[in-house]
Amino acid sequence: MKHIFLSALLLLGVIGVAQNPLKPVTWSVDYVEVSPSEGELVYKALIDKKWHIYSQRPTDVGPIPTSFSVTPSSEFELIGKTEEQDAHEEYVPAFDAKVFVFSGEAVFKQKVKRKSNQSFSIATSLEFMTCNDMQCLPPSILNFTVTVPKATPKK
């Protein structure tokens, strides 16, 4: 009877782990108006302690760099490339190399030029990889739809 009970507990534990995968990074994406004709998509990652994500800078040593994609539309055009702030170089034992990472928080910004004063949506996605000192999680792709409000008239 003890064996059946222990087996049931083990099975429930395995099911619980399968239903509760590690998610050490939480992402949000917002549109911030800079002027009536321009704004920025602001991607923000909140990263749990002891975890990190990687910069957009390509590397030959293994980690998947963070990358962004925006579905084209007649409502807007992208200005330049997605910019990042405050990545720091760190030795990562998993790759036996120094790479650029973010810990705690990461902010990326993509400038957008409006072609319409009306409200519209922007479909965007991002791919990132998360690691700590012991393990790396498989790369994740997240999709977002960001609502751009009607342009604020100049005063």
C-alpha positions as protocol buffer text, in pm:
chain_id: "A"
residue {
  index: 1
  type: MET
  ca { x: 0 y: 0 z: 0 }
}
residue {
  index: 2
  type: LYS
  ca { x: 288 y: 236 z: 81 }
}
residue {
  index: 3
  type: HIS
  ca { x: 431 y: 176 z: -268 }
}
residue {
  index: 4
  type: ILE
  ca { x: 103 y: 272 z: -434 }
}
residue {
  index: 5
  type: PHE
  ca { x: 79 y: 587 z: -222 }
}
residue {
  index: 6
  type: LEU
  ca { x: 440 y: 686 z: -298 }
}
residue {
  index: 7
  type: SER
  ca { x: 392 y: 613 z: -667 }
}
residue {
  index: 8
  type: ALA
  ca { x: 80 y: 832 z: -672 }
}
residue {
  index: 9
  type: LEU
  ca { x: 267 y: 1118 z: -499 }
}
residue {
  index: 10
  type: LEU
  ca { x: 555 y: 1087 z: -743 }
}
residue {
  index: 11
  type: LEU
  ca { x: 316 y: 1090 z: -1039 }
}
residue {
  index: 12
  type: LEU
  ca { x: 135 y: 1399 z: -904 }
}
residue {
  index: 13
  type: GLY
  ca { x: 470 y: 1571 z: -854 }
}
residue {
  index: 14
  type: VAL
  ca { x: 572 y: 1499 z: -1212 }
}
residue {
  index: 15
  type: ILE
  ca { x: 236 y: 1626 z: -1340 }
}
residue {
  index: 16
  type: GLY
  ca { x: 273 y: 1940 z: -1124 }
}
residue {
  index: 17
  type: VAL
  ca { x: 618 y: 2011 z: -1269 }
}
residue {
  index: 18
  type: ALA
  ca { x: 490 y: 1955 z: -1623 }
}
residue {
  index: 19
  type: GLN
  ca { x: 206 y: 2201 z: -1564 }
}
residue {
  index: 20
  type: ASN
  ca { x: 432 y: 2456 z: -1392 }
}
residue {
  index: 21
  type: PRO
  ca { x: 733 y: 2505 z: -1622 }
}
residue {
  index: 22
  type: LEU
  ca { x: 1001 y: 2754 z: -1523 }
}
residue {
  index: 23
  type: LYS
  ca { x: 919 y: 3106 z: -1642 }
}
residue {
  index: 24
  type: PRO
  ca { x: 1192 y: 3328 z: -1500 }
}
residue {
  index: 25
  type: VAL
  ca { x: 1125 y: 3613 z: -1746 }
}
residue {
  index: 26
  type: THR
  ca { x: 808 y: 3821 z: -1782 }
}
residue {
  index: 27
  type: TRP
  ca { x: 774 y: 4040 z: -2092 }
}
residue {
  index: 28
  type: SER
  ca { x: 557 y: 4341 z: -2169 }
}
residue {
  index: 29
  type: VAL
  ca { x: 534 y: 4554 z: -2483 }
}
residue {
  index: 30
  type: ASP
  ca { x: 389 y: 4906 z: -2493 }
}
residue {
  index: 31
  type: TYR
  ca { x: 365 y: 5191 z: -2739 }
}
residue {
  index: 32
  type: VAL
  ca { x: 498 y: 5523 z: -2610 }
}
residue {
  index: 33
  type: GLU
  ca { x: 420 y: 5837 z: -2811 }
}
residue {
  index: 34
  type: VAL
  ca { x: 723 y: 6059 z: -2869 }
}
residue {
  index: 35
  type: SER
  ca { x: 544 y: 6308 z: -3094 }
}
residue {
  index: 36
  type: PRO
  ca { x: 214 y: 6305 z: -3289 }
}
residue {
  index: 37
  type: SER
  ca { x: 397 y: 6138 z: -3580 }
}
residue {
  index: 38
  type: GLU
  ca { x: 644 y: 5913 z: -3396 }
}
residue {
  index: 39
  type: GLY
  ca { x: 655 y: 5668 z: -3109 }
}
residue {
  index: 40
  type: GLU
  ca { x: 842 y: 5370 z: -2974 }
}
residue {
  index: 41
  type: LEU
  ca { x: 761 y: 5009 z: -2913 }
}
residue {
  index: 42
  type: VAL
  ca { x: 909 y: 4951 z: -2566 }
}
residue {
  index: 43
  type: TYR
  ca { x: 984 y: 4587 z: -2487 }
}
residue {
  index: 44
  type: LYS
  ca { x: 1051 y: 4528 z: -2118 }
}
residue {
  index: 45
  type: ALA
  ca { x: 1174 y: 4203 z: -1961 }
}
residue {
  index: 46
  type: LEU
  ca { x: 1158 y: 4150 z: -1586 }
}
residue {
  index: 47
  type: ILE
  ca { x: 1412 y: 3879 z: -1506 }
}
residue {
  index: 48
  type: ASP
  ca { x: 1411 y: 3669 z: -1188 }
}
residue {
  index: 49
  type: LYS
  ca { x: 1718 y: 3675 z: -965 }
}
residue {
  index: 50
  type: LYS
  ca { x: 2003 y: 3446 z: -1074 }
}
residue {
  index: 51
  type: TRP
  ca { x: 1866 y: 3433 z: -1433 }
}
residue {
  index: 52
  type: HIS
  ca { x: 1966 y: 3634 z: -1739 }
}
residue {
  index: 53
  type: ILE
  ca { x: 1878 y: 3683 z: -2105 }
}
residue {
  index: 54
  type: TYR
  ca { x: 2112 y: 3765 z: -2390 }
}
residue {
  index: 55
  type: SER
  ca { x: 2181 y: 4082 z: -2584 }
}
residue {
  index: 56
  type: GLN
  ca { x: 2090 y: 4120 z: -2952 }
}
residue {
  index: 57
  type: ARG
  ca { x: 2462 y: 4101 z: -3032 }
}
residue {
  index: 58
  type: PRO
  ca { x: 2530 y: 3785 z: -3232 }
}
residue {
  index: 59
  type: THR
  ca { x: 2781 y: 3540 z: -3090 }
}
residue {
  index: 60
  type: ASP
  ca { x: 2956 y: 3229 z: -3216 }
}
residue {
  index: 61
  type: VAL
  ca { x: 2959 y: 3055 z: -2878 }
}
residue {
  index: 62
  type: GLY
  ca { x: 2604 y: 2928 z: -2843 }
}
residue {
  index: 63
  type: PRO
  ca { x: 2338 y: 3145 z: -2677 }
}
residue {
  index: 64
  type: ILE
  ca { x: 2051 y: 3260 z: -2893 }
}
residue {
  index: 65
  type: PRO
  ca { x: 2058 y: 3642 z: -2909 }
}
residue {
  index: 66
  type: THR
  ca { x: 1736 y: 3823 z: -2829 }
}
residue {
  index: 67
  type: SER
  ca { x: 1562 y: 3925 z: -3153 }
}
residue {
  index: 68
  type: PHE
  ca { x: 1250 y: 4115 z: -3255 }
}
residue {
  index: 69
  type: SER
  ca { x: 1014 y: 4101 z: -3550 }
}
residue {
  index: 70
  type: VAL
  ca { x: 736 y: 4342 z: -3648 }
}
residue {
  index: 71
  type: THR
  ca { x: 470 y: 4259 z: -3907 }
}
residue {
  index: 72
  type: PRO
  ca { x: 473 y: 4529 z: -4178 }
}
residue {
  index: 73
  type: SER
  ca { x: 166 y: 4751 z: -4220 }
}
residue {
  index: 74
  type: SER
  ca { x: 58 y: 5053 z: -4424 }
}
residue {
  index: 75
  type: GLU
  ca { x: -19 y: 5228 z: -4091 }
}
residue {
  index: 76
  type: PHE
  ca { x: 347 y: 5275 z: -3987 }
}
residue {
  index: 77
  type: GLU
  ca { x: 712 y: 5223 z: -4074 }
}
residue {
  index: 78
  type: LEU
  ca { x: 1001 y: 5124 z: -3854 }
}
residue {
  index: 79
  type: ILE
  ca { x: 1284 y: 5373 z: -3803 }
}
residue {
  index: 80
  type: GLY
  ca { x: 1622 y: 5208 z: -3764 }
}
residue {
  index: 81
  type: LYS
  ca { x: 1680 y: 4891 z: -3567 }
}
residue {
  index: 82
  type: THR
  ca { x: 1568 y: 4787 z: -3221 }
}
residue {
  index: 83
  type: GLU
  ca { x: 1797 y: 4946 z: -2962 }
}
residue {
  index: 84
  type: GLU
  ca { x: 1894 y: 4799 z: -2628 }
}
residue {
  index: 85
  type: GLN
  ca { x: 2015 y: 4958 z: -2306 }
}
residue {
  index: 86
  type: ASP
  ca { x: 2260 y: 4846 z: -2037 }
}
residue {
  index: 87
  type: ALA
  ca { x: 2371 y: 4500 z: -2148 }
}
residue {
  index: 88
  type: HIS
  ca { x: 2682 y: 4396 z: -1956 }
}
residue {
  index: 89
  type: GLU
  ca { x: 2956 y: 4153 z: -2049 }
}
residue {
  index: 90
  type: GLU
  ca { x: 2972 y: 3847 z: -1829 }
}
residue {
  index: 91
  type: TYR
  ca { x: 3149 y: 3512 z: -1829 }
}
residue {
  index: 92
  type: VAL
  ca { x: 2887 y: 3240 z: -1878 }
}
residue {
  index: 93
  type: PRO
  ca { x: 3009 y: 2893 z: -1770 }
}
residue {
  index: 94
  type: ALA
  ca { x: 2748 y: 2714 z: -1983 }
}
residue {
  index: 95
  type: PHE
  ca { x: 2919 y: 2849 z: -2296 }
}
residue {
  index: 96
  type: ASP
  ca { x: 3269 y: 2892 z: -2152 }
}
residue {
  index: 97
  type: ALA
  ca { x: 3275 y: 3244 z: -2296 }
}
residue {
  index: 98
  type: LYS
  ca { x: 3207 y: 3609 z: -2225 }
}
residue {
  index: 99
  type: VAL
  ca { x: 2877 y: 3728 z: -2371 }
}
residue {
  index: 100
  type: PHE
  ca { x: 2653 y: 4032 z: -2328 }
}
residue {
  index: 101
  type: VAL
  ca { x: 2361 y: 3968 z: -2092 }
}
residue {
  index: 102
  type: PHE
  ca { x: 2082 y: 4139 z: -1902 }
}
residue {
  index: 103
  type: SER
  ca { x: 2000 y: 4064 z: -1540 }
}
residue {
  index: 104
  type: GLY
  ca { x: 1706 y: 4198 z: -1339 }
}
residue {
  index: 105
  type: GLU
  ca { x: 1554 y: 4402 z: -1621 }
}
residue {
  index: 106
  type: ALA
  ca { x: 1607 y: 4459 z: -1992 }
}
residue {
  index: 107
  type: VAL
  ca { x: 1460 y: 4736 z: -2205 }
}
residue {
  index: 108
  type: PHE
  ca { x: 1457 y: 4739 z: -2586 }
}
residue {
  index: 109
  type: LYS
  ca { x: 1310 y: 5019 z: -2801 }
}
residue {
  index: 110
  type: GLN
  ca { x: 1200 y: 5025 z: -3164 }
}
residue {
  index: 111
  type: LYS
  ca { x: 1121 y: 5366 z: -3317 }
}
residue {
  index: 112
  type: VAL
  ca { x: 801 y: 5384 z: -3522 }
}
residue {
  index: 113
  type: LYS
  ca { x: 683 y: 5653 z: -3766 }
}
residue {
  index: 114
  type: ARG
  ca { x: 305 y: 5677 z: -3789 }
}
residue {
  index: 115
  type: LYS
  ca { x: 141 y: 5702 z: -4130 }
}
residue {
  index: 116
  type: SER
  ca { x: -206 y: 5741 z: -3980 }
}
residue {
  index: 117
  type: ASN
  ca { x: -349 y: 5961 z: -3706 }
}
residue {
  index: 118
  type: GLN
  ca { x: -610 y: 5695 z: -3630 }
}
residue {
  index: 119
  type: SER
  ca { x: -573 y: 5412 z: -3380 }
}
residue {
  index: 120
  type: PHE
  ca { x: -421 y: 5088 z: -3515 }
}
residue {
  index: 121
  type: SER
  ca { x: -247 y: 4771 z: -3396 }
}
residue {
  index: 122
  type: ILE
  ca { x: 109 y: 4649 z: -3438 }
}
residue {
  index: 123
  type: ALA
  ca { x: 179 y: 4275 z: -3441 }
}
residue {
  index: 124
  type: THR
  ca { x: 524 y: 4198 z: -3303 }
}
residue {
  index: 125
  type: SER
  ca { x: 716 y: 3899 z: -3174 }
}
residue {
  index: 126
  type: LEU
  ca { x: 1038 y: 3835 z: -2991 }
}
residue {
  index: 127
  type: GLU
  ca { x: 1270 y: 3539 z: -2941 }
}
residue {
  index: 128
  type: PHE
  ca { x: 1493 y: 3504 z: -2637 }
}
residue {
  index: 129
  type: MET
  ca { x: 1690 y: 3251 z: -2436 }
}
residue {
  index: 130
  type: THR
  ca { x: 1710 y: 3237 z: -2057 }
}
residue {
  index: 131
  type: CYS
  ca { x: 1990 y: 3084 z: -1850 }
}
residue {
  index: 132
  type: ASN
  ca { x: 2118 y: 3071 z: -1495 }
}
residue {
  index: 133
  type: ASP
  ca { x: 2443 y: 2924 z: -1359 }
}
residue {
  index: 134
  type: MET
  ca { x: 2305 y: 2569 z: -1378 }
}
residue {
  index: 135
  type: GLN
  ca { x: 2085 y: 2548 z: -1688 }
}
residue {
  index: 136
  type: CYS
  ca { x: 1951 y: 2712 z: -2000 }
}
residue {
  index: 137
  type: LEU
  ca { x: 1588 y: 2693 z: -2102 }
}
residue {
  index: 138
  type: PRO
  ca { x: 1499 y: 2635 z: -2467 }
}
residue {
  index: 139
  type: PRO
  ca { x: 1456 y: 2955 z: -2670 }
}
residue {
  index: 140
  type: SER
  ca { x: 1106 y: 3103 z: -2649 }
}
residue {
  index: 141
  type: ILE
  ca { x: 908 y: 3299 z: -2907 }
}
residue {
  index: 142
  type: LEU
  ca { x: 637 y: 3533 z: -2779 }
}
residue {
  index: 143
  type: ASN
  ca { x: 376 y: 3717 z: -2987 }
}
residue {
  index: 144
  type: PHE
  ca { x: 218 y: 4048 z: -2893 }
}
residue {
  index: 145
  type: THR
  ca { x: -38 y: 4286 z: -3039 }
}
residue {
  index: 146
  type: VAL
  ca { x: 15 y: 4647 z: -2936 }
}
residue {
  index: 147
  type: THR
  ca { x: -259 y: 4906 z: -2975 }
}
residue {
  index: 148
  type: VAL
  ca { x: -140 y: 5246 z: -3094 }
}
residue {
  index: 149
  type: PRO
  ca { x: -392 y: 5510 z: -2981 }
}
residue {
  index: 150
  type: LYS
  ca { x: -518 y: 5793 z: -3197 }
}
residue {
  index: 151
  type: ALA
  ca { x: -243 y: 6055 z: -3234 }
}
residue {
  index: 152
  type: THR
  ca { x: -244 y: 6337 z: -2983 }
}
residue {
  index: 153
  type: PRO
  ca { x: -289 y: 6666 z: -3171 }
}
residue {
  index: 154
  type: LYS
  ca { x: -13 y: 6928 z: -3141 }
}
residue {
  index: 155
  type: LYS
  ca { x: -93 y: 7211 z: -2901 }
}
